[in-house]
């Protein structure tokens, strides 16, 4: 049981870290194209946090491959309305807040108070996303059981 708790805490920490990733100004496209190896895949643009809704979607897809009871499938069918759709809205809010911070910081005469305000919105949105993500993972785990949850987590790394 303590192994499961440790696993869940690691996942929760990972999610929190992903969404607490600081916003950074986007680099000029010409600069990006002129530096670094050409065959290296580009990193996420503008410090955008990975979309946790895609991870939750993938977990649901993986859960569909398991032999679940009708009750478990019914519980899983409620996950998108309860968690994924609100999470996607928060992800869009996060992207907008990140763009506002980036735009503010590109102006040499930026207003520090406004930049702090927008950064606070960015941080609050990131925290909301992390909390919704954790709740979604807990909801999936509750719906399908611990052993099935371990199974679908192990499937995440597979293509």
C-alpha positions as CSV (number, residue, x, y, z in Angstrom):
1,X,0.0,0.0,0.0
2,X,2.8,2.4,0.8
3,X,4.2,1.7,-2.7
4,X,1.0,2.9,-4.2
5,X,1.0,6.0,-2.1
6,X,4.5,6.7,-3.1
7,X,3.7,6.2,-6.8
8,X,0.7,8.5,-6.5
9,X,2.8,11.2,-4.7
10,X,5.4,11.0,-7.5
11,X,2.7,11.4,-10.2
12,X,1.2,14.3,-8.2
13,X,4.6,16.0,-7.9
14,X,5.3,15.5,-11.5
15,X,2.0,17.1,-12.5
16,X,2.6,20.0,-10.1
17,X,6.1,20.6,-11.5
18,X,4.9,20.5,-15.1
19,X,2.3,23.2,-14.5
20,X,4.5,25.3,-12.3
21,X,6.9,25.6,-15.2
22,X,7.7,29.3,-15.4
23,X,6.7,31.3,-18.4
24,X,9.5,32.7,-20.5
25,X,9.4,35.0,-23.5
26,X,9.3,33.4,-26.9
27,X,12.5,33.8,-28.8
28,X,12.6,35.5,-32.2
29,X,11.9,32.9,-34.9
30,X,15.0,34.0,-36.9
31,X,17.1,33.4,-33.8
32,X,15.6,30.0,-33.3
33,X,16.2,29.0,-36.9
34,X,19.8,30.2,-36.9
35,X,21.0,28.5,-33.7
36,X,21.2,24.9,-32.5
37,X,21.3,21.7,-34.4
38,X,18.9,21.5,-37.4
39,X,17.9,17.9,-36.9
40,X,16.9,18.4,-33.2
41,X,13.2,18.4,-32.7
42,X,12.0,21.8,-31.4
43,X,11.1,22.1,-27.8
44,X,7.6,23.2,-26.8
45,X,7.2,26.8,-27.9
46,X,7.3,29.6,-25.5
47,X,7.6,27.5,-22.3
48,X,4.2,26.0,-22.8
49,X,3.4,23.4,-20.2
50,X,2.5,19.9,-21.5
51,X,-1.2,19.3,-21.8
52,X,-2.2,17.1,-18.9
53,X,-5.6,16.6,-20.6
54,X,-3.8,14.6,-23.2
55,X,-2.3,12.4,-20.5
56,X,-5.7,11.8,-18.9
57,X,-7.2,11.1,-22.4
58,X,-4.4,8.5,-23.0
59,X,-5.1,6.9,-19.6
60,X,-8.8,6.6,-20.6
61,X,-7.9,5.1,-23.9
62,X,-5.6,2.6,-22.2
63,X,-8.4,1.8,-19.7
64,X,-10.7,1.0,-22.6
65,X,-8.3,-1.9,-23.5
66,X,-8.9,-3.5,-20.1
67,X,-11.6,-6.0,-19.2
68,X,-13.7,-3.7,-17.1
69,X,-17.1,-4.2,-15.6
70,X,-20.1,-2.2,-16.9
71,X,-20.0,-0.2,-13.6
72,X,-16.4,0.7,-14.1
73,X,-17.0,1.7,-17.7
74,X,-19.9,3.9,-16.6
75,X,-17.7,5.6,-14.0
76,X,-15.0,6.2,-16.6
77,X,-17.6,7.7,-19.0
78,X,-18.1,10.5,-16.5
79,X,-14.4,11.5,-16.4
80,X,-14.4,13.8,-19.5
81,X,-17.3,15.9,-18.3
82,X,-16.1,16.1,-14.8
83,X,-12.3,16.6,-15.4
84,X,-11.1,16.7,-19.0
85,X,-13.3,19.5,-20.3
86,X,-12.6,21.8,-17.3
87,X,-9.0,21.0,-17.6
88,X,-8.9,21.9,-21.3
89,X,-10.5,25.2,-20.4
90,X,-7.8,25.9,-17.8
91,X,-5.1,24.9,-20.3
92,X,-6.5,27.5,-22.7
93,X,-6.6,30.1,-19.9
94,X,-3.0,29.2,-19.1
95,X,-1.9,29.7,-22.7
96,X,-3.6,33.1,-22.8
97,X,-2.1,34.2,-19.5
98,X,1.4,33.0,-20.7
99,X,1.0,35.0,-24.0
100,X,0.0,38.1,-22.0
101,X,3.1,37.8,-19.8
102,X,5.3,37.2,-22.9
103,X,3.8,40.3,-24.6
104,X,4.3,42.4,-21.6
105,X,7.9,41.4,-21.1
106,X,8.8,42.2,-24.7
107,X,8.0,45.8,-24.1
108,X,11.1,47.6,-22.7
109,X,8.8,50.0,-20.9
110,X,6.6,47.3,-19.3
111,X,4.6,48.0,-16.2
112,X,6.0,45.8,-13.3
113,X,2.7,45.8,-11.5
114,X,0.8,44.6,-14.5
115,X,3.5,41.9,-15.2
116,X,3.2,40.7,-11.6
117,X,-0.6,40.6,-11.9
118,X,-0.5,38.6,-15.1
119,X,2.2,36.3,-13.6
120,X,0.0,35.6,-10.6
121,X,-2.9,34.7,-12.9
122,X,-0.5,32.3,-14.7
123,X,0.6,30.7,-11.5
124,X,-3.0,30.3,-10.2
125,X,-4.1,28.8,-13.4
126,X,-1.2,26.4,-13.3
127,X,-2.1,25.3,-9.8
128,X,-5.8,24.9,-10.8
129,X,-4.6,22.6,-13.7
130,X,-2.4,20.6,-11.4
131,X,-5.3,20.1,-8.9
132,X,-7.8,19.1,-11.6
133,X,-5.2,16.7,-13.1
134,X,-4.7,15.1,-9.7
135,X,-8.4,14.8,-9.2
136,X,-8.8,13.2,-12.6
137,X,-6.1,10.6,-11.9
138,X,-7.7,9.8,-8.5
139,X,-11.1,9.5,-10.3
140,X,-9.8,7.1,-12.8
141,X,-8.0,5.1,-10.1
142,X,-11.2,5.0,-8.0
143,X,-13.3,3.9,-11.0
144,X,-11.0,1.0,-12.2
145,X,-9.1,0.0,-9.1
146,X,-5.5,0.2,-8.1
147,X,-4.2,-2.8,-10.0
148,X,-5.9,-1.7,-13.3
149,X,-4.6,1.9,-12.6
150,X,-1.0,0.5,-12.3
151,X,-1.6,-1.3,-15.6
152,X,-2.7,1.8,-17.5
153,X,0.1,3.9,-16.0
154,X,2.6,1.3,-17.3
155,X,1.1,1.6,-20.7
156,X,1.7,5.4,-20.9
157,X,5.3,4.9,-22.1
158,X,4.3,2.6,-24.9
159,X,3.4,3.8,-28.4
